Amino acid sequence: MTDFKETMRKSLALTRAGNPASATRLIQESLLRSSPDAKPASSRPAIGSATDHARRRNTRSADADVEDAEILDETPSVRATRSPPASRAPGSQGRSTSAADAAAAPTRLERRRHDCAYGMRDYLLFVPSGDITGIIVMLHGCTQTAEDFSRGTGMNEAAGPAGFIVIWPEQGRAYNGSLCWNWFRGSDQAASGGEPALLADLVRTIAREHGVAEGRSFAAGLSAGGAMAAILGQTHPELFAAIGVHSGLAPCSAHDAVSAFGAMRGDPAPSARPLGRPCIVFQGLADHTVAPVNAHRLTGPLIEVETRDHTGPGRTYRTTRGQSGVGQAVELWEIEGAGHAWAGGKAGSSYTDPSGPNASIEMVRFFSTQVT
């Protein structure tokens, strides 16, 4: 851990000196020298004990592992492409076309490309058979692809019977060298531009294509994707009826690389805001990438709380259901011994934990209760 702390110190110095690319390379080289597997969970107090209560709210030590520190990687050379081009007015209708080599699978999972005033991204589209209930946009974590995330979470299988279309946007390496959504950058935290505007335009385009009414779209994601889903809930509350965040961070938790490292580590983040929207949040309590305190920053203080502990096959976990300060439904799922991985995901894909409760099924259930 001493070597990792020294790497973090050097990387922060490089970032402050205006060289984030070198800082990212330094971190990546350090991570490549270490095992890619998550550490086994250490012995922990029982859920609900006084020690457990304090531990949940304590920040982690600086030597915590940051397996996906690439979450901060960015490619400055493409920043100029983030502003709407002169040939298109901001807010103009986007264009979503099938890739030439894409063939519709039996499950109707298609690869497409969305091109609008705010940029261009490829995505996968799942359309269930039968009546359409709504849309879920799923945002992958760093180093993941849309296909990997789709396969690992099993969200298509969970969403299909409930009538949800699922959109799987894919970050391009040109926009972030580690395929992270740029949740930590000020230019990607506003409704008027950047990735939030691009993703919202994509969802609206698919909604028009399939006749999905307002109040029937939802955003969810893992890690950097979870942080971006939270931002979408803040920037476009009129579009997204509820948000699902797995191992992510609250809106405005960071504004640059330095503050992002701190927020992930669990340092105080005074600018972080609770979602203020209906939301379901999943967090592994042995997560060495995003500190568990970030889950509580997402939900904010709750009222009319109902808390239950669950044991049995798989992992022990606690569910907390209540209302936010503005009266929105909130669920928090805290999973003992779980690391930085999608709960209930499929083995063989990246960042999945098959032994956890099934986050995809529970998100679909929660979203179904919020359809207007």
C-alpha positions in Angstrom: 0.0 0.0 0.0 2.9 2.4 0.6 3.8 2.2 -3.1 0.3 3.0 -4.1 0.1 6.0 -1.7 3.3 7.3 -3.3 1.8 6.8 -6.8 -1.3 8.8 -5.7 0.9 11.6 -4.3 2.9 11.8 -7.5 -0.2 11.7 -9.7 -1.9 14.5 -7.8 1.2 16.6 -8.1 1.2 16.0 -11.9 -2.5 16.9 -12.1 -2.0 20.1 -10.2 0.9 20.9 -12.5 -1.5 20.7 -15.5 -0.5 17.3 -16.7 -3.5 15.0 -16.1 -2.5 12.6 -19.0 0.9 11.8 -17.3 -0.9 11.4 -14.0 -3.3 8.9 -15.5 -0.5 6.9 -17.1 1.4 6.8 -13.8 -1.7 5.4 -12.0 -2.4 2.9 -14.8 1.2 1.6 -14.7 0.8 1.1 -10.9 -2.4 -0.7 -11.3 -1.0 -3.0 -13.9 1.7 -4.1 -11.4 -1.0 -5.1 -8.9 -3.6 -7.9 -9.1 -6.7 -7.0 -11.0 -8.9 -9.0 -8.6 -10.7 -7.3 -5.8 -9.3 -7.9 -2.3 -11.2 -10.3 -0.1 -13.4 -8.6 2.4 -11.9 -8.2 5.9 -13.7 -9.2 9.0 -16.6 -6.7 9.6 -18.9 -6.1 12.5 -22.5 -7.3 12.2 -24.9 -5.1 10.3 -26.8 -2.8 12.7 -24.1 -2.8 15.4 -22.8 0.5 16.8 -19.4 -0.3 15.3 -21.0 -1.0 11.9 -23.1 2.2 12.0 -19.9 4.3 12.6 -17.9 2.4 10.0 -20.5 3.1 7.3 -20.1 6.8 7.8 -16.4 7.0 8.3 -14.2 7.9 5.3 -11.6 5.4 4.2 -7.9 5.7 4.7 -5.8 7.1 1.9 -4.3 3.7 1.1 -7.6 2.3 -0.1 -7.3 0.5 -3.4 -8.5 2.5 -6.5 -8.9 -0.3 -9.0 -10.5 1.9 -11.7 -8.5 5.1 -11.1 -8.7 5.5 -14.8 -12.1 7.0 -14.0 -10.3 10.4 -14.3 -8.7 9.8 -17.7 -9.6 12.4 -20.3 -8.5 13.3 -23.8 -8.1 17.1 -24.0 -7.7 17.0 -27.8 -11.4 16.3 -28.2 -12.8 19.0 -25.9 -13.6 21.3 -28.8 -16.0 18.7 -30.2 -18.2 18.9 -27.1 -19.8 22.2 -28.1 -22.6 22.1 -30.6 -21.3 22.7 -34.1 -22.3 25.8 -35.9 -24.2 23.8 -38.5 -26.7 22.6 -35.8 -28.6 24.6 -33.3 -28.5 23.3 -29.7 -31.5 21.1 -29.0 -32.0 20.2 -32.6 -33.4 16.7 -33.2 -30.7 14.1 -33.1 -30.3 11.3 -35.7 -30.0 7.7 -34.6 -29.1 5.2 -37.4 -28.2 1.5 -37.5 -24.6 0.6 -38.1 -24.1 -0.8 -41.6 -22.8 -4.1 -40.3 -25.4 -4.6 -37.5 -27.8 -7.4 -37.8 -30.9 -7.6 -35.6 -30.5 -10.5 -33.1 -33.5 -12.6 -32.1 -33.7 -10.5 -29.0 -33.7 -7.3 -31.1 -30.4 -6.1 -29.7 -29.1 -3.8 -32.4 -25.9 -1.8 -32.6 -26.5 1.8 -33.7 -25.0 5.3 -33.8 -26.5 8.5 -32.4 -25.4 11.8 -33.9 -26.7 15.0 -32.6 -25.7 18.6 -31.9 -23.8 17.5 -28.8 -21.7 14.8 -30.3 -21.8 11.2 -31.5 -21.8 7.8 -29.7 -22.4 4.2 -30.6 -24.9 2.3 -28.6 -26.8 -1.0 -28.3 -30.5 -1.0 -28.3 -32.7 -3.7 -26.8 -36.4 -3.6 -27.7 -38.7 -6.2 -26.0 -41.5 -7.9 -27.8 -45.0 -6.8 -26.8 -46.2 -3.5 -25.3 -43.6 -0.9 -24.3 -43.6 0.4 -20.8 -40.7 2.8 -20.8 -37.0 3.2 -21.4 -33.9 2.5 -19.3 -30.6 3.9 -20.3 -27.7 1.9 -18.9 -24.2 3.6 -18.5 -21.2 1.3 -18.2 -18.2 1.8 -15.9 -14.6 2.5 -16.9 -12.8 0.0 -19.2 -16.2 -1.6 -20.0 -18.0 -1.8 -23.3 -21.7 -1.7 -23.9 -21.7 -5.4 -24.8 -19.8 -6.4 -21.7 -22.0 -4.4 -19.5 -25.2 -5.7 -21.1 -24.1 -9.3 -20.8 -22.8 -8.9 -17.2 -25.8 -7.1 -15.7 -28.5 -9.2 -17.4 -30.6 -6.1 -17.6 -32.2 -7.0 -20.9 -33.5 -10.2 -19.4 -34.9 -8.3 -16.4 -36.3 -5.4 -18.3 -37.9 -7.3 -21.2 -40.8 -9.0 -19.4 -41.6 -5.6 -17.8 -41.8 -4.0 -21.2 -38.7 -1.7 -21.0 -36.5 -0.7 -23.9 -32.9 -0.7 -22.8 -30.3 1.7 -24.3 -26.6 0.9 -23.9 -24.5 3.9 -24.8 -20.8 3.3 -25.3 -18.1 5.8 -24.4 -15.5 6.2 -27.1 -11.8 6.1 -26.4 -11.5 9.5 -28.2 -13.5 11.1 -25.5 -12.0 9.3 -22.5 -8.9 7.1 -22.8 -10.3 4.6 -20.3 -13.8 4.6 -21.6 -15.2 6.4 -18.6 -18.1 8.7 -18.7 -16.7 12.2 -17.7 -18.7 12.6 -14.5 -16.0 14.7 -12.8 -15.7 17.5 -15.4 -17.7 20.7 -15.1 -18.4 20.7 -18.8 -20.2 17.4 -18.4 -22.4 18.3 -15.5 -24.9 20.7 -17.1 -28.1 20.2 -19.1 -27.0 22.6 -21.9 -24.0 20.6 -23.2 -21.5 17.8 -22.9 -22.4 14.2 -22.2 -25.7 14.9 -20.2 -27.1 16.7 -23.2 -25.9 14.0 -25.6 -27.4 11.2 -23.6 -30.7 13.0 -23.0 -31.0 13.6 -26.7 -30.4 9.9 -27.4 -33.1 8.9 -25.0 -35.6 11.4 -26.5 -34.8 10.2 -29.9 -35.6 6.6 -29.0 -38.7 7.7 -27.1 -40.0 9.4 -30.3 -39.2 6.4 -32.3 -41.2 4.1 -30.1 -43.9 6.5 -28.9 -42.7 6.5 -25.2 -44.4 9.3 -23.3 -42.8 11.7 -20.9 -42.2 10.4 -17.4 -41.3 6.9 -18.6 -37.6 7.1 -19.0 -35.0 6.0 -16.4 -31.2 6.2 -16.1 -28.9 3.7 -14.3 -25.2 2.9 -14.3 -22.2 1.5 -12.5 -19.2 3.4 -11.1 -18.5 6.3 -13.5 -21.7 5.4 -15.3 -23.6 5.5 -12.0 -22.2 9.0 -11.3 -23.3 10.1 -14.8 -26.7 8.6 -14.3 -27.0 10.7 -11.1 -26.0 13.8 -13.0 -28.7 13.0 -15.6 -31.3 13.0 -12.8 -30.1 16.4 -11.8 -29.8 18.0 -15.2 -32.9 16.5 -16.8 -35.5 15.8 -14.1 -38.3 16.4 -16.6 -37.0 13.4 -18.7 -35.9 10.9 -16.1 -38.6 9.7 -13.7 -36.1 7.8 -11.4 -32.4 6.9 -11.2 -30.5 3.8 -10.4 -26.9 4.1 -9.2 -24.6 1.2 -8.4 -21.2 2.0 -6.8 -21.4 5.6 -8.0 -21.2 9.2 -6.7 -23.6 12.1 -6.0 -23.9 15.0 -8.5 -21.3 17.7 -8.1 -19.0 15.4 -6.0 -16.0 16.6 -8.1 -15.1 19.3 -10.6 -11.6 18.1 -11.6 -9.2 15.2 -11.2 -8.0 16.2 -7.7 -11.5 16.5 -6.2 -12.6 13.3 -8.0 -9.8 11.3 -6.3 -10.9 12.7 -3.0 -14.6 12.0 -3.5 -13.9 8.4 -4.5 -11.7 7.9 -1.5 -14.4 9.2 0.8 -13.0 12.6 1.6 -15.4 15.4 2.4 -17.2 16.7 -0.7 -19.0 19.8 0.3 -20.4 20.5 -3.1 -22.0 17.0 -3.5 -25.8 17.1 -3.7 -28.4 14.4 -2.9 -30.2 13.3 -6.0 -33.6 14.8 -4.9 -35.2 12.3 -7.4 -36.7 8.9 -6.8 -33.7 6.6 -6.7 -32.5 3.1 -5.9 -28.8 2.9 -4.8 -26.6 -0.2 -4.5 -23.3 -0.1 -2.7 -20.8 -2.8 -1.7 -19.4 -2.2 1.8 -16.0 -3.7 0.8 -15.7 -1.4 -2.2 -12.1 -0.2 -2.5 -12.8 2.0 -5.5 -15.7 4.2 -4.5 -16.1 4.6 -0.7 -19.5 3.5 0.7 -20.1 7.0 2.2 -20.9 8.1 -1.4 -24.1 6.1 -1.3 -25.3 8.1 1.6 -24.4 11.3 -0.2 -26.6 10.2 -3.1 -29.6 9.5 -0.9 -29.2 12.3 1.6 -31.1 12.2 4.9 -34.2 10.1 4.8 -37.5 10.2 6.6 -40.2 7.5 7.3 -37.4 5.0 7.1 -37.9 1.2 7.1 -34.7 -0.8 7.5 -34.4 -4.6 7.1 -31.4 -7.0 7.3 -31.4 -9.9 4.9 -29.5 -13.2 5.3 -29.5 -16.5 3.4 -27.9 -17.8 0.2 -25.4 -15.4 -1.1 -24.4 -12.2 0.6 -25.9 -10.5 3.7 -27.3 -7.1 2.9 -29.4 -4.3 4.4 -32.2 -2.5 2.6 -33.3 1.0 3.7 -36.5 2.4 2.3 -37.7 5.9 2.9 -38.4 9.3 1.5 -36.0 12.1 0.7 -36.3 15.6 2.2 -38.4 16.6 -0.9 -40.7 13.6 -0.6 -39.2 11.3 -3.2 -39.0 7.5 -2.8 -35.5 6.2 -2.1 -34.1 2.8 -1.6 -30.5 2.0 -0.4 -29.1 -1.5 -0.7 -25.8 -2.0 1.3 -24.1 -5.3 0.7 -21.7 -6.9 3.1 -18.4 -8.1 1.7 -19.2 -6.9 -1.8 -16.6 -5.0 -3.8 -16.8 -2.7 -6.8 -19.1 -4.9 -8.9 -22.7 -5.2 -10.1 -24.7 -7.2 -7.6 -26.3 -10.3 -9.0 -24.4 -10.0 -12.2 -23.2 -12.8 -14.4 -19.9 -14.5 -14.0 -17.5 -14.1 -16.9 -18.1 -10.4 -17.4 -16.2 -7.5 -15.8 -17.2 -6.0 -12.5 -19.9 -8.5 -11.6 -20.8 -10.2 -8.3 -23.1 -13.2 -8.9 -23.5 -13.8 -5.1 -25.2 -10.5 -4.4 -28.9 -9.6 -4.6 -30.0 -9.0 -8.2 -29.6 -5.3 -8.8 -31.1 -5.4 -12.3 -34.3 -7.1 -11.1 -34.7 -4.7 -8.2 -34.0 -1.6 -10.4 -36.7 -2.8 -12.9 -39.1 -3.3 -10.0 -38.4 0.2 -8.6 -38.6 1.9 -12.0 -42.0 0.2 -12.6 -43.4 1.8 -9.5 -42.4 5.2 -10.8 -44.0 5.0 -14.2 -46.5 7.8 -14.7 
